[in-house]
């Protein structure tokens, strides 16, 4: 037996969670929204829509983008976007540890 859970941030409505965390991490690694979206089997439009919605709800920009051209386009996280990912990653690790500990304490002898 194991415990399953989901964690996300809200402010009246969903603001940030695992899906957007994964998308932004992929953009950080790939340097482009389009490549990140393809890696996650998501359309560019869907990825960009999720990012814009989150930015509106968070009240700050997550990405800096460059349009195409000879050097090619790209995207990178803003300093606030990086801090959000780092904070969320630490938070979810702490939640995981707390949940696993509570699970062991309550169900470990079943």
Phi and psi restraints in degrees (range 20) as a CNS / XPLOR table:
assign (resid 1 and name C) (resid 2 and name N)
       (resid 2 and name CA) (resid 2 and name C) 1.0 -144.6 20.0 2
assign (resid 2 and name N) (resid 2 and name CA)
       (resid 2 and name C) (resid 3 and name N) 1.0 161.0 20.0 2
assign (resid 2 and name C) (resid 3 and name N)
       (resid 3 and name CA) (resid 3 and name C) 1.0 -96.4 20.0 2
assign (resid 3 and name N) (resid 3 and name CA)
       (resid 3 and name C) (resid 4 and name N) 1.0 142.4 20.0 2
assign (resid 3 and name C) (resid 4 and name N)
       (resid 4 and name CA) (resid 4 and name C) 1.0 -126.9 20.0 2
assign (resid 4 and name N) (resid 4 and name CA)
       (resid 4 and name C) (resid 5 and name N) 1.0 146.3 20.0 2
assign (resid 4 and name C) (resid 5 and name N)
       (resid 5 and name CA) (resid 5 and name C) 1.0 -160.7 20.0 2
assign (resid 5 and name N) (resid 5 and name CA)
       (resid 5 and name C) (resid 6 and name N) 1.0 165.0 20.0 2
assign (resid 5 and name C) (resid 6 and name N)
       (resid 6 and name CA) (resid 6 and name C) 1.0 -131.2 20.0 2
assign (resid 6 and name N) (resid 6 and name CA)
       (resid 6 and name C) (resid 7 and name N) 1.0 143.3 20.0 2
assign (resid 6 and name C) (resid 7 and name N)
       (resid 7 and name CA) (resid 7 and name C) 1.0 -128.8 20.0 2
assign (resid 7 and name N) (resid 7 and name CA)
       (resid 7 and name C) (resid 8 and name N) 1.0 134.4 20.0 2
assign (resid 7 and name C) (resid 8 and name N)
       (resid 8 and name CA) (resid 8 and name C) 1.0 -149.8 20.0 2
assign (resid 8 and name N) (resid 8 and name CA)
       (resid 8 and name C) (resid 9 and name N) 1.0 166.6 20.0 2
assign (resid 8 and name C) (resid 9 and name N)
       (resid 9 and name CA) (resid 9 and name C) 1.0 -104.2 20.0 2
assign (resid 9 and name N) (resid 9 and name CA)
       (resid 9 and name C) (resid 10 and name N) 1.0 138.2 20.0 2
assign (resid 9 and name C) (resid 10 and name N)
       (resid 10 and name CA) (resid 10 and name C) 1.0 -129.7 20.0 2
assign (resid 10 and name N) (resid 10 and name CA)
       (resid 10 and name C) (resid 11 and name N) 1.0 153.0 20.0 2
assign (resid 10 and name C) (resid 11 and name N)
       (resid 11 and name CA) (resid 11 and name C) 1.0 -143.7 20.0 2
assign (resid 11 and name N) (resid 11 and name CA)
       (resid 11 and name C) (resid 12 and name N) 1.0 77.7 20.0 2
assign (resid 11 and name C) (resid 12 and name N)
       (resid 12 and name CA) (resid 12 and name C) 1.0 82.3 20.0 2
assign (resid 12 and name N) (resid 12 and name CA)
       (resid 12 and name C) (resid 13 and name N) 1.0 -30.9 20.0 2
assign (resid 12 and name C) (resid 13 and name N)
       (resid 13 and name CA) (resid 13 and name C) 1.0 -150.6 20.0 2
assign (resid 13 and name N) (resid 13 and name CA)
       (resid 13 and name C) (resid 14 and name N) 1.0 167.3 20.0 2
assign (resid 13 and name C) (resid 14 and name N)
       (resid 14 and name CA) (resid 14 and name C) 1.0 -58.0 20.0 2
assign (resid 14 and name N) (resid 14 and name CA)
       (resid 14 and name C) (resid 15 and name N) 1.0 128.9 20.0 2
assign (resid 14 and name C) (resid 15 and name N)
       (resid 15 and name CA) (resid 15 and name C) 1.0 -113.5 20.0 2
assign (resid 15 and name N) (resid 15 and name CA)
       (resid 15 and name C) (resid 16 and name N) 1.0 -46.1 20.0 2
assign (resid 15 and name C) (resid 16 and name N)
       (resid 16 and name CA) (resid 16 and name C) 1.0 -155.8 20.0 2
assign (resid 16 and name N) (resid 16 and name CA)
       (resid 16 and name C) (resid 17 and name N) 1.0 138.1 20.0 2
assign (resid 16 and name C) (resid 17 and name N)
       (resid 17 and name CA) (resid 17 and name C) 1.0 -156.9 20.0 2
assign (resid 17 and name N) (resid 17 and name CA)
       (resid 17 and name C) (resid 18 and name N) 1.0 -164.5 20.0 2
assign (resid 17 and name C) (resid 18 and name N)
       (resid 18 and name CA) (resid 18 and name C) 1.0 -59.9 20.0 2
assign (resid 18 and name N) (resid 18 and name CA)
       (resid 18 and name C) (resid 19 and name N) 1.0 -40.3 20.0 2
assign (resid 18 and name C) (resid 19 and name N)
       (resid 19 and name CA) (resid 19 and name C) 1.0 -62.2 20.0 2
assign (resid 19 and name N) (resid 19 and name CA)
       (resid 19 and name C) (resid 20 and name N) 1.0 -48.2 20.0 2
assign (resid 19 and name C) (resid 20 and name N)
       (resid 20 and name CA) (resid 20 and name C) 1.0 -70.0 20.0 2
assign (resid 20 and name N) (resid 20 and name CA)
       (resid 20 and name C) (resid 21 and name N) 1.0 -35.0 20.0 2
assign (resid 20 and name C) (resid 21 and name N)
       (resid 21 and name CA) (resid 21 and name C) 1.0 -57.5 20.0 2
assign (resid 21 and name N) (resid 21 and name CA)
       (resid 21 and name C) (resid 22 and name N) 1.0 -48.7 20.0 2
assign (resid 21 and name C) (resid 22 and name N)
       (resid 22 and name CA) (resid 22 and name C) 1.0 -62.5 20.0 2
assign (resid 22 and name N) (resid 22 and name CA)
       (resid 22 and name C) (resid 23 and name N) 1.0 -43.6 20.0 2
assign (resid 22 and name C) (resid 23 and name N)
       (resid 23 and name CA) (resid 23 and name C) 1.0 -61.3 20.0 2
assign (resid 23 and name N) (resid 23 and name CA)
       (resid 23 and name C) (resid 24 and name N) 1.0 -47.4 20.0 2
assign (resid 23 and name C) (resid 24 and name N)
       (resid 24 and name CA) (resid 24 and name C) 1.0 -66.6 20.0 2
assign (resid 24 and name N) (resid 24 and name CA)
       (resid 24 and name C) (resid 25 and name N) 1.0 -36.8 20.0 2
assign (resid 24 and name C) (resid 25 and name N)
       (resid 25 and name CA) (resid 25 and name C) 1.0 -62.1 20.0 2
assign (resid 25 and name N) (resid 25 and name CA)
       (resid 25 and name C) (resid 26 and name N) 1.0 -41.7 20.0 2
assign (resid 25 and name C) (resid 26 and name N)
       (resid 26 and name CA) (resid 26 and name C) 1.0 -66.5 20.0 2
assign (resid 26 and name N) (resid 26 and name CA)
       (resid 26 and name C) (resid 27 and name N) 1.0 -40.5 20.0 2
assign (resid 26 and name C) (resid 27 and name N)
       (resid 27 and name CA) (resid 27 and name C) 1.0 -62.9 20.0 2
assign (resid 27 and name N) (resid 27 and name CA)
       (resid 27 and name C) (resid 28 and name N) 1.0 -41.3 20.0 2
assign (resid 27 and name C) (resid 28 and name N)
       (resid 28 and name CA) (resid 28 and name C) 1.0 -59.4 20.0 2
assign (resid 28 and name N) (resid 28 and name CA)
       (resid 28 and name C) (resid 29 and name N) 1.0 -42.1 20.0 2
assign (resid 28 and name C) (resid 29 and name N)
       (resid 29 and name CA) (resid 29 and name C) 1.0 -74.2 20.0 2
assign (resid 29 and name N) (resid 29 and name CA)
       (resid 29 and name C) (resid 30 and name N) 1.0 -41.3 20.0 2
assign (resid 29 and name C) (resid 30 and name N)
       (resid 30 and name CA) (resid 30 and name C) 1.0 -85.2 20.0 2
assign (resid 30 and name N) (resid 30 and name CA)
       (resid 30 and name C) (resid 31 and name N) 1.0 -26.8 20.0 2
assign (resid 30 and name C) (resid 31 and name N)
       (resid 31 and name CA) (resid 31 and name C) 1.0 76.9 20.0 2
assign (resid 31 and name N) (resid 31 and name CA)
       (resid 31 and name C) (resid 32 and name N) 1.0 13.3 20.0 2
assign (resid 31 and name C) (resid 32 and name N)
       (resid 32 and name CA) (resid 32 and name C) 1.0 -157.4 20.0 2
assign (resid 32 and name N) (resid 32 and name CA)
       (resid 32 and name C) (resid 33 and name N) 1.0 140.0 20.0 2
assign (resid 32 and name C) (resid 33 and name N)
       (resid 33 and name CA) (resid 33 and name C) 1.0 -66.8 20.0 2
assign (resid 33 and name N) (resid 33 and name CA)
       (resid 33 and name C) (resid 34 and name N) 1.0 -44.2 20.0 2
assign (resid 33 and name C) (resid 34 and name N)
       (resid 34 and name CA) (resid 34 and name C) 1.0 -60.7 20.0 2
assign (resid 34 and name N) (resid 34 and name CA)
       (resid 34 and name C) (resid 35 and name N) 1.0 -48.0 20.0 2
assign (resid 34 and name C) (resid 35 and name N)
       (resid 35 and name CA) (resid 35 and name C) 1.0 -64.6 20.0 2
assign (resid 35 and name N) (resid 35 and name CA)
       (resid 35 and name C) (resid 36 and name N) 1.0 -40.5 20.0 2
assign (resid 35 and name C) (resid 36 and name N)
       (resid 36 and name CA) (resid 36 and name C) 1.0 -62.7 20.0 2
assign (resid 36 and name N) (resid 36 and name CA)
       (resid 36 and name C) (resid 37 and name N) 1.0 -45.7 20.0 2
assign (resid 36 and name C) (resid 37 and name N)
       (resid 37 and name CA) (resid 37 and name C) 1.0 -59.9 20.0 2
assign (resid 37 and name N) (resid 37 and name CA)
       (resid 37 and name C) (resid 38 and name N) 1.0 -45.1 20.0 2
assign (resid 37 and name C) (resid 38 and name N)
       (resid 38 and name CA) (resid 38 and name C) 1.0 -61.3 20.0 2
assign (resid 38 and name N) (resid 38 and name CA)
       (resid 38 and name C) (resid 39 and name N) 1.0 -42.2 20.0 2
assign (resid 38 and name C) (resid 39 and name N)
       (resid 39 and name CA) (resid 39 and name C) 1.0 -61.2 20.0 2
assign (resid 39 and name N) (resid 39 and name CA)
       (resid 39 and name C) (resid 40 and name N) 1.0 -28.1 20.0 2
assign (resid 39 and name C) (resid 40 and name N)
       (resid 40 and name CA) (resid 40 and name C) 1.0 -100.7 20.0 2
assign (resid 40 and name N) (resid 40 and name CA)
       (resid 40 and name C) (resid 41 and name N) 1.0 13.1 20.0 2
assign (resid 40 and name C) (resid 41 and name N)
       (resid 41 and name CA) (resid 41 and name C) 1.0 54.7 20.0 2
assign (resid 41 and name N) (resid 41 and name CA)
       (resid 41 and name C) (resid 42 and name N) 1.0 48.0 20.0 2
assign (resid 41 and name C) (resid 42 and name N)
       (resid 42 and name CA) (resid 42 and name C) 1.0 -131.1 20.0 2
assign (resid 42 and name N) (resid 42 and name CA)
       (resid 42 and name C) (resid 43 and name N) 1.0 148.5 20.0 2
assign (resid 42 and name C) (resid 43 and name N)
       (resid 43 and name CA) (resid 43 and name C) 1.0 -76.3 20.0 2
assign (resid 43 and name N) (resid 43 and name CA)
       (resid 43 and name C) (resid 44 and name N) 1.0 155.1 20.0 2
assign (resid 43 and name C) (resid 44 and name N)
       (resid 44 and name CA) (resid 44 and name C) 1.0 -58.1 20.0 2
assign (resid 44 and name N) (resid 44 and name CA)
       (resid 44 and name C) (resid 45 and name N) 1.0 -43.5 20.0 2
assign (resid 44 and name C) (resid 45 and name N)
       (resid 45 and name CA) (resid 45 and name C) 1.0 -61.4 20.0 2
assign (resid 45 and name N) (resid 45 and name CA)
       (resid 45 and name C) (resid 46 and name N) 1.0 -43.6 20.0 2
assign (resid 45 and name C) (resid 46 and name N)
       (resid 46 and name CA) (resid 46 and name C) 1.0 -63.7 20.0 2
assign (resid 46 and name N) (resid 46 and name CA)
       (resid 46 and name C) (resid 47 and name N) 1.0 -44.3 20.0 2
assign (resid 46 and name C) (resid 47 and name N)
       (resid 47 and name CA) (resid 47 and name C) 1.0 -62.8 20.0 2
assign (resid 47 and name N) (resid 47 and name CA)
       (resid 47 and name C) (resid 48 and name N) 1.0 -48.0 20.0 2
assign (resid 47 and name C) (resid 48 and name N)
       (resid 48 and name CA) (resid 48 and name C) 1.0 -64.2 20.0 2
assign (resid 48 and name N) (resid 48 and name CA)
       (resid 48 and name C) (resid 49 and name N) 1.0 -38.1 20.0 2
assign (resid 48 and name C) (resid 49 and name N)
       (resid 49 and name CA) (resid 49 and name C) 1.0 -62.8 20.0 2
assign (resid 49 and name N) (resid 49 and name CA)
       (resid 49 and name C) (resid 50 and name N) 1.0 -42.4 20.0 2
assign (resid 49 and name C) (resid 50 and name N)
       (resid 50 and name CA) (resid 50 and name C) 1.0 -64.0 20.0 2
assign (resid 50 and name N) (resid 50 and name CA)
       (resid 50 and name C) (resid 51 and name N) 1.0 -40.1 20.0 2
assign (resid 50 and name C) (resid 51 and name N)
       (resid 51 and name CA) (resid 51 and name C) 1.0 -65.8 20.0 2
assign (resid 51 and name N) (resid 51 and name CA)
       (resid 51 and name C) (resid 52 and name N) 1.0 -48.6 20.0 2
assign (resid 51 and name C) (resid 52 and name N)
       (resid 52 and name CA) (resid 52 and name C) 1.0 -62.3 20.0 2
assign (resid 52 and name N) (resid 52 and name CA)
       (resid 52 and name C) (resid 53 and name N) 1.0 -40.3 20.0 2
assign (resid 52 and name C) (resid 53 and name N)
       (resid 53 and name CA) (resid 53 and name C) 1.0 -62.9 20.0 2
assign (resid 53 and name N) (resid 53 and name CA)
       (resid 53 and name C) (resid 54 and name N) 1.0 -43.5 20.0 2
assign (resid 53 and name C) (resid 54 and name N)
       (resid 54 and name CA) (resid 54 and name C) 1.0 -64.7 20.0 2
assign (resid 54 and name N) (resid 54 and name CA)
       (resid 54 and name C) (resid 55 and name N) 1.0 -43.2 20.0 2
assign (resid 54 and name C) (resid 55 and name N)
       (resid 55 and name CA) (resid 55 and name C) 1.0 -59.6 20.0 2
assign (resid 55 and name N) (resid 55 and name CA)
       (resid 55 and name C) (resid 56 and name N) 1.0 -41.3 20.0 2
assign (resid 55 and name C) (resid 56 and name N)
       (resid 56 and name CA) (resid 56 and name C) 1.0 -63.5 20.0 2
assign (resid 56 and name N) (resid 56 and name CA)
       (resid 56 and name C) (resid 57 and name N) 1.0 -44.8 20.0 2
assign (resid 56 and name C) (resid 57 and name N)
       (resid 57 and name CA) (resid 57 and name C) 1.0 -71.1 20.0 2
assign (resid 57 and name N) (resid 57 and name CA)
       (resid 57 and name C) (resid 58 and name N) 1.0 -35.3 20.0 2
assign (resid 57 and name C) (resid 58 and name N)
       (resid 58 and name CA) (resid 58 and name C) 1.0 -78.6 20.0 2
assign (resid 58 and name N) (resid 58 and name CA)
       (resid 58 and name C) (resid 59 and name N) 1.0 -28.4 20.0 2
assign (resid 58 and name C) (resid 59 and name N)
       (resid 59 and name CA) (resid 59 and name C) 1.0 84.7 20.0 2
assign (resid 59 and name N) (resid 59 and name CA)
       (resid 59 and name C) (resid 60 and name N) 1.0 15.9 20.0 2
assign (resid 59 and name C) (resid 60 and name N)
       (resid 60 and name CA) (resid 60 and name C) 1.0 -151.6 20.0 2
assign (resid 60 and name N) (resid 60 and name CA)
       (resid 60 and name C) (resid 61 and name N) 1.0 159.8 20.0 2
assign (resid 60 and name C) (resid 61 and name N)
       (resid 61 and name CA) (resid 61 and name C) 1.0 -78.8 20.0 2
assign (resid 61 and name N) (resid 61 and name CA)
       (resid 61 and name C) (resid 62 and name N) 1.0 135.6 20.0 2
assign (resid 61 and name C) (resid 62 and name N)
       (resid 62 and name CA) (resid 62 and name C) 1.0 -94.4 20.0 2
assign (resid 62 and name N) (resid 62 and name CA)
       (resid 62 and name C) (resid 63 and name N) 1.0 -31.7 20.0 2
assign (resid 62 and name C) (resid 63 and name N)
       (resid 63 and name CA) (resid 63 and name C) 1.0 -128.2 20.0 2
assign (resid 63 and name N) (resid 63 and name CA)
       (resid 63 and name C) (resid 64 and name N) 1.0 149.9 20.0 2
assign (resid 63 and name C) (resid 64 and name N)
       (resid 64 and name CA) (resid 64 and name C) 1.0 -108.7 20.0 2
assign (resid 64 and name N) (resid 64 and name CA)
       (resid 64 and name C) (resid 65 and name N) 1.0 128.0 20.0 2
assign (resid 64 and name C) (resid 65 and name N)
       (resid 65 and name CA) (resid 65 and name C) 1.0 -117.7 20.0 2
assign (resid 65 and name N) (resid 65 and name CA)
       (resid 65 and name C) (resid 66 and name N) 1.0 152.9 20.0 2
assign (resid 65 and name C) (resid 66 and name N)
       (resid 66 and name CA) (resid 66 and name C) 1.0 -123.8 20.0 2
assign (resid 66 and name N) (resid 66 and name CA)
       (resid 66 and name C) (resid 67 and name N) 1.0 131.9 20.0 2
assign (resid 66 and name C) (resid 67 and name N)
       (resid 67 and name CA) (resid 67 and name C) 1.0 -75.2 20.0 2
assign (resid 67 and name N) (resid 67 and name CA)
       (resid 67 and name C) (resid 68 and name N) 1.0 164.8 20.0 2
assign (resid 67 and name C) (resid 68 and name N)
       (resid 68 and name CA) (resid 68 and name C) 1.0 -59.1 20.0 2
assign (resid 68 and name N) (resid 68 and name CA)
       (resid 68 and name C) (resid 69 and name N) 1.0 -151.1 20.0 2
assign (resid 68 and name C) (resid 69 and name N)
       (resid 69 and name CA) (resid 69 and name C) 1.0 118.7 20.0 2
assign (resid 69 and name N) (resid 69 and name CA)
       (resid 69 and name C) (resid 70 and name N) 1.0 -165.8 20.0 2
assign (resid 69 and name C) (resid 70 and name N)
       (resid 70 and name CA) (resid 70 and name C) 1.0 -61.1 20.0 2
assign (resid 70 and name N) (resid 70 and name CA)
       (resid 70 and name C) (resid 71 and name N) 1.0 -41.2 20.0 2
assign (resid 70 and name C) (resid 71 and name N)
       (resid 71 and name CA) (resid 71 and name C) 1.0 -81.4 20.0 2
assign (resid 71 and name N) (resid 71 and name CA)
       (resid 71 and name C) (resid 72 and name N) 1.0 -9.3 20.0 2
assign (resid 71 and name C) (resid 72 and name N)
       (resid 72 and name CA) (resid 72 and name C) 1.0 84.6 20.0 2
assign (resid 72 and name N) (resid 72 and name CA)
       (resid 72 and name C) (resid 73 and name N) 1.0 157.1 20.0 2
assign (resid 72 and name C) (resid 73 and name N)
       (resid 73 and name CA) (resid 73 and name C) 1.0 -86.1 20.0 2
assign (resid 73 and name N) (resid 73 and name CA)
       (resid 73 and name C) (resid 74 and name N) 1.0 -174.8 20.0 2
assign (resid 73 and name C) (resid 74 and name N)
       (resid 74 and name CA) (resid 74 and name C) 1.0 174.4 20.0 2
assign (resid 74 and name N) (resid 74 and name CA)
       (resid 74 and name C) (resid 75 and name N) 1.0 176.8 20.0 2
assign (resid 74 and name C) (resid 75 and name N)
       (resid 75 and name CA) (resid 75 and name C) 1.0 -150.2 20.0 2
assign (resid 75 and name N) (resid 75 and name CA)
       (resid 75 and name C) (resid 76 and name N) 1.0 145.3 20.0 2
assign (resid 75 and name C) (resid 76 and name N)
       (resid 76 and name CA) (resid 76 and name C) 1.0 -142.9 20.0 2
assign (resid 76 and name N) (resid 76 and name CA)
       (resid 76 and name C) (resid 77 and name N) 1.0 155.3 20.0 2
assign (resid 76 and name C) (resid 77 and name N)
       (resid 77 and name CA) (resid 77 and name C) 1.0 -70.7 20.0 2
assign (resid 77 and name N) (resid 77 and name CA)
       (resid 77 and name C) (resid 78 and name N) 1.0 142.3 20.0 2
assign (resid 77 and name C) (resid 78 and name N)
       (resid 78 and name CA) (resid 78 and name C) 1.0 -73.1 20.0 2
assign (resid 78 and name N) (resid 78 and name CA)
       (resid 78 and name C) (resid 79 and name N) 1.0 165.1 20.0 2
assign (resid 78 and name C) (resid 79 and name N)
       (resid 79 and name CA) (resid 79 and name C) 1.0 -55.9 20.0 2
assign (resid 79 and name N) (resid 79 and name CA)
       (resid 79 and name C) (resid 80 and name N) 1.0 -40.2 20.0 2
assign (resid 79 and name C) (resid 80 and name N)
       (resid 80 and name CA) (resid 80 and name C) 1.0 -66.7 20.0 2
assign (resid 80 and name N) (resid 80 and name CA)
       (resid 80 and name C) (resid 81 and name N) 1.0 -37.2 20.0 2
assign (resid 80 and name C) (resid 81 and name N)
       (resid 81 and name CA) (resid 81 and name C) 1.0 -62.8 20.0 2
assign (resid 81 and name N) (resid 81 and name CA)
       (resid 81 and name C) (resid 82 and name N) 1.0 -42.1 20.0 2
assign (resid 81 and name C) (resid 82 and name N)
       (resid 82 and name CA) (resid 82 and name C) 1.0 -63.6 20.0 2
assign (resid 82 and name N) (resid 82 and name CA)
       (resid 82 and name C) (resid 83 and name N) 1.0 -43.7 20.0 2
assign (resid 82 and name C) (resid 83 and name N)
       (resid 83 and name CA) (resid 83 and name C) 1.0 -62.9 20.0 2
assign (resid 83 and name N) (resid 83 and name CA)
       (resid 83 and name C) (resid 84 and name N) 1.0 -39.6 20.0 2
assign (resid 83 and name C) (resid 84 and name N)
       (resid 84 and name CA) (resid 84 and name C) 1.0 -61.4 20.0 2
assign (resid 84 and name N) (resid 84 and name CA)
       (resid 84 and name C) (resid 85 and name N) 1.0 -46.1 20.0 2
assign (resid 84 and name C) (resid 85 and name N)
       (resid 85 and name CA) (resid 85 and name C) 1.0 -62.6 20.0 2
assign (resid 85 and name N) (resid 85 and name CA)
       (resid 85 and name C) (resid 86 and name N) 1.0 -44.3 20.0 2
assign (resid 85 and name C) (resid 86 and name N)
       (resid 86 and name CA) (resid 86 and name C) 1.0 -63.4 20.0 2
assign (resid 86 and name N) (resid 86 and name CA)
       (resid 86 and name C) (resid 87 and name N) 1.0 -44.0 20.0 2
assign (resid 86 and name C) (resid 87 and name N)
       (resid 87 and name CA) (resid 87 and name C) 1.0 -65.2 20.0 2
assign (resid 87 and name N) (resid 87 and name CA)
       (resid 87 and name C) (resid 88 and name N) 1.0 -44.2 20.0 2
assign (resid 87 and name C) (resid 88 and name N)
       (resid 88 and name CA) (resid 88 and name C) 1.0 -64.6 20.0 2
assign (resid 88 and name N) (resid 88 and name CA)
       (resid 88 and name C) (resid 89 and name N) 1.0 -40.5 20.0 2
assign (resid 88 and name C) (resid 89 and name N)
       (resid 89 and name CA) (resid 89 and name C) 1.0 -62.7 20.0 2
assign (resid 89 and name N) (resid 89 and name CA)
       (resid 89 and name C) (resid 90 and name N) 1.0 -46.7 20.0 2
assign (resid 89 and name C) (resid 90 and name N)
       (resid 90 and name CA) (resid 90 and name C) 1.0 -61.1 20.0 2
assign (resid 90 and name N) (resid 90 and name CA)
       (resid 90 and name C) (resid 91 and name N) 1.0 -44.6 20.0 2
assign (resid 90 and name C) (resid 91 and name N)
       (resid 91 and name CA) (resid 91 and name C) 1.0 -59.4 20.0 2
assign (resid 91 and name N) (resid 91 and name CA)
       (resid 91 and name C) (resid 92 and name N) 1.0 -48.7 20.0 2
assign (resid 91 and name C) (resid 92 and name N)
       (resid 92 and name CA) (resid 92 and name C) 1.0 -66.8 20.0 2
assign (resid 92 and name N) (resid 92 and name CA)
       (resid 92 and name C) (resid 93 and name N) 1.0 -32.2 20.0 2
assign (resid 92 and name C) (resid 93 and name N)
       (resid 93 and name CA) (resid 93 and name C) 1.0 -65.6 20.0 2
assign (resid 93 and name N) (resid 93 and name CA)
       (resid 93 and name C) (resid 94 and name N) 1.0 -41.1 20.0 2
assign (resid 93 and name C) (resid 94 and name N)
       (resid 94 and name CA) (resid 94 and name C) 1.0 -66.9 20.0 2
assign (resid 94 and name N) (resid 94 and name CA)
       (resid 94 and name C) (resid 95 and name N) 1.0 -39.6 20.0 2
assign (resid 94 and name C) (resid 95 and name N)
       (resid 95 and name CA) (resid 95 and name C) 1.0 -63.4 20.0 2
assign (resid 95 and name N) (resid 95 and name CA)
       (resid 95 and name C) (resid 96 and name N) 1.0 -44.2 20.0 2
assign (resid 95 and name C) (resid 96 and name N)
       (resid 96 and name CA) (resid 96 and name C) 1.0 -56.6 20.0 2
assign (resid 96 and name N) (resid 96 and name CA)
       (resid 96 and name C) (resid 97 and name N) 1.0 -48.0 20.0 2
assign (resid 96 and name C) (resid 97 and name N)
       (resid 97 and name CA) (resid 97 and name C) 1.0 -61.8 20.0 2
assign (resid 97 and name N) (resid 97 and name CA)
       (resid 97 and name C) (resid 98 and name N) 1.0 -44.4 20.0 2
assign (resid 97 and name C) (resid 98 and name N)
       (resid 98 and name CA) (resid 98 and name C) 1.0 -65.2 20.0 2
assign (resid 98 and name N) (resid 98 and name CA)
       (resid 98 and name C) (resid 99 and name N) 1.0 -42.2 20.0 2
assign (resid 98 and name C) (resid 99 and name N)
       (resid 99 and name CA) (resid 99 and name C) 1.0 -66.9 20.0 2
assign (resid 99 and name N) (resid 99 and name CA)
       (resid 99 and name C) (resid 100 and name N) 1.0 -43.8 20.0 2
assign (resid 99 and name C) (resid 100 and name N)
       (resid 100 and name CA) (resid 100 and name C) 1.0 -63.7 20.0 2
assign (resid 100 and name N) (resid 100 and name CA)
       (resid 100 and name C) (resid 101 and name N) 1.0 -39.3 20.0 2
assign (resid 100 and name C) (resid 101 and name N)
       (resid 101 and name CA) (resid 101 and name C) 1.0 -63.2 20.0 2
assign (resid 101 and name N) (resid 101 and name CA)
       (resid 101 and name C) (resid 102 and name N) 1.0 -47.2 20.0 2
assign (resid 101 and name C) (resid 102 and name N)
       (resid 102 and name CA) (resid 102 and name C) 1.0 -63.4 20.0 2
assign (resid 102 and name N) (resid 102 and name CA)
       (resid 102 and name C) (resid 103 and name N) 1.0 -38.1 20.0 2
assign (resid 102 and name C) (resid 103 and name N)
       (resid 103 and name CA) (resid 103 and name C) 1.0 -62.9 20.0 2
assign (resid 103 and name N) (resid 103 and name CA)
       (resid 103 and name C) (resid 104 and name N) 1.0 -47.3 20.0 2
assign (resid 103 and name C) (resid 104 and name N)
       (resid 104 and name CA) (resid 104 and name C) 1.0 -60.9 20.0 2
assign (resid 104 and name N) (resid 104 and name CA)
       (resid 104 and name C) (resid 105 and name N) 1.0 -43.3 20.0 2
assign (resid 104 and name C) (resid 105 and name N)
       (resid 105 and name CA) (resid 105 and name C) 1.0 -64.6 20.0 2
assign (resid 105 and name N) (resid 105 and name CA)
       (resid 105 and name C) (resid 106 and name N) 1.0 -35.8 20.0 2
assign (resid 105 and name C) (resid 106 and name N)
       (resid 106 and name CA) (resid 106 and name C) 1.0 -95.9 20.0 2
assign (resid 106 and name N) (resid 106 and name CA)
       (resid 106 and name C) (resid 107 and name N) 1.0 -26.3 20.0 2
assign (resid 106 and name C) (resid 107 and name N)
       (resid 107 and name CA) (resid 107 and name C) 1.0 -125.3 20.0 2
assign (resid 107 and name N) (resid 107 and name CA)
       (resid 107 and name C) (resid 108 and name N) 1.0 1.7 20.0 2
assign (resid 107 and name C) (resid 108 and name N)
       (resid 108 and name CA) (resid 108 and name C) 1.0 -62.2 20.0 2
assign (resid 108 and name N) (resid 108 and name CA)
       (resid 108 and name C) (resid 109 and name N) 1.0 -23.4 20.0 2
assign (resid 108 and name C) (resid 109 and name N)
       (resid 109 and name CA) (resid 109 and name C) 1.0 -102.5 20.0 2
assign (resid 109 and name N) (resid 109 and name CA)
       (resid 109 and name C) (resid 110 and name N) 1.0 10.3 20.0 2
